[in-house]
Amino acid sequence: MARRKSQPEEHPSSPSFEEALAGLEAIVDAMEREQLPLEELVTYYEKGSRLLDRCESILQTARGRIQLITLRNQTESGSETGTDESPRTASPPAPSAASDDDHDDIRLF
């Protein structure tokens, strides 16, 4: 944890989720432990807000991807089970209903 500084670094490119989260943790830690002037607190808050937006954006993208994967898997398994299981879904008449209609049936159980 030697990487952490009291003031988080700005990355020229968009940070990864882990980098943004680490930056947020550093900001919260600095704001909780240090006596900072108001202007510096506002600067930390602005940076934290941007990092939070980045984290939420990454999480939203991940949720969307997971939903697409889940939907695709359900669609694929539904089409597979639809062709393979269609004979199984049609159940034969219940034995009690058949026995009432035909008294000549032989019962094994």
C-alpha positions as CSV (number, residue, x, y, z in Angstrom):
1,M,0.0,0.0,0.0
2,A,3.0,2.2,-0.5
3,R,1.4,3.4,-3.8
4,R,-1.3,5.4,-2.0
5,K,-0.6,9.0,-1.5
6,S,-2.7,11.5,0.4
7,Q,-3.8,13.0,-2.9
8,P,-4.9,10.5,-5.6
9,E,-3.3,10.7,-9.1
10,E,-5.2,11.6,-12.2
11,H,-4.8,9.1,-15.0
12,P,-4.6,10.5,-18.5
13,S,-6.8,7.7,-19.8
14,S,-10.0,6.3,-18.1
15,P,-9.0,4.2,-15.1
16,S,-10.0,0.6,-14.8
17,F,-12.6,-0.3,-12.2
18,E,-9.9,-1.4,-9.8
19,E,-7.9,1.8,-10.2
20,A,-11.0,3.9,-9.8
21,L,-12.1,2.0,-6.7
22,A,-8.6,2.3,-5.2
23,G,-8.7,6.0,-5.9
24,L,-12.0,6.3,-4.2
25,E,-10.6,4.5,-1.2
26,A,-7.6,6.8,-1.1
27,I,-9.8,9.8,-1.2
28,V,-12.1,8.6,1.6
29,D,-9.1,7.6,3.7
30,A,-7.5,11.1,3.2
31,M,-10.7,12.9,4.0
32,E,-11.3,10.9,7.1
33,R,-7.8,11.0,8.5
34,E,-6.4,14.4,7.6
35,Q,-7.4,17.9,8.6
36,L,-7.8,19.4,5.1
37,P,-8.7,22.9,4.1
38,L,-12.2,23.4,2.5
39,E,-10.8,24.0,-1.0
40,E,-8.9,20.7,-0.9
41,L,-11.9,18.8,0.4
42,V,-13.9,20.1,-2.5
43,T,-11.2,19.1,-4.9
44,Y,-11.2,15.6,-3.4
45,Y,-15.0,15.5,-3.6
46,E,-14.9,16.4,-7.3
47,K,-12.3,13.7,-8.0
48,G,-14.2,11.2,-6.0
49,S,-17.4,12.0,-7.9
50,R,-15.7,11.4,-11.2
51,L,-14.2,8.1,-10.0
52,L,-17.6,7.1,-8.7
53,D,-19.2,7.8,-12.1
54,R,-16.5,5.8,-13.7
55,C,-17.1,2.8,-11.4
56,E,-20.9,3.0,-11.9
57,S,-20.4,3.2,-15.7
58,I,-18.2,0.1,-15.7
59,L,-20.6,-1.8,-13.4
60,Q,-23.6,-0.8,-15.7
61,T,-21.7,-2.1,-18.7
62,A,-20.8,-5.3,-16.9
63,R,-24.5,-5.8,-15.9
64,G,-25.6,-5.3,-19.5
65,R,-23.1,-7.9,-20.7
66,I,-24.1,-10.4,-18.1
67,Q,-27.8,-9.9,-18.9
68,L,-27.0,-10.5,-22.6
69,I,-25.0,-13.6,-21.8
70,T,-27.8,-14.9,-19.6
71,L,-30.5,-14.2,-22.2
72,R,-28.4,-15.8,-24.9
73,N,-27.9,-18.9,-22.7
74,Q,-31.6,-19.1,-21.9
75,T,-32.5,-18.7,-25.6
76,E,-30.0,-21.4,-26.6
77,S,-31.1,-23.8,-23.9
78,G,-34.8,-23.0,-24.6
79,S,-34.4,-23.9,-28.3
80,E,-32.5,-27.0,-27.5
81,T,-34.9,-28.2,-24.8
82,G,-37.8,-27.2,-27.0
83,T,-36.8,-29.7,-29.7
84,D,-35.5,-32.4,-27.3
85,E,-38.1,-32.0,-24.6
86,S,-41.2,-31.5,-26.6
87,P,-42.1,-35.2,-26.5
88,R,-41.5,-35.2,-22.7
89,T,-43.7,-32.2,-22.0
90,A,-46.7,-34.0,-23.4
91,S,-47.5,-36.3,-20.4
92,P,-49.6,-39.4,-20.8
93,P,-53.0,-39.4,-19.2
94,A,-53.0,-40.1,-15.5
95,P,-53.5,-43.8,-14.6
96,S,-56.6,-43.1,-12.5
97,A,-58.4,-41.4,-15.4
98,A,-57.5,-44.2,-17.8
99,S,-58.6,-46.9,-15.3
100,D,-62.1,-45.4,-15.1
101,D,-62.6,-45.6,-18.8
102,D,-61.2,-49.0,-19.4
103,H,-61.6,-51.8,-16.8
104,D,-59.7,-54.4,-18.9
105,D,-56.3,-52.7,-18.3
106,I,-53.7,-54.6,-16.3
107,R,-52.0,-52.7,-13.6
108,L,-48.4,-53.4,-12.7
109,F,-48.3,-51.2,-9.6
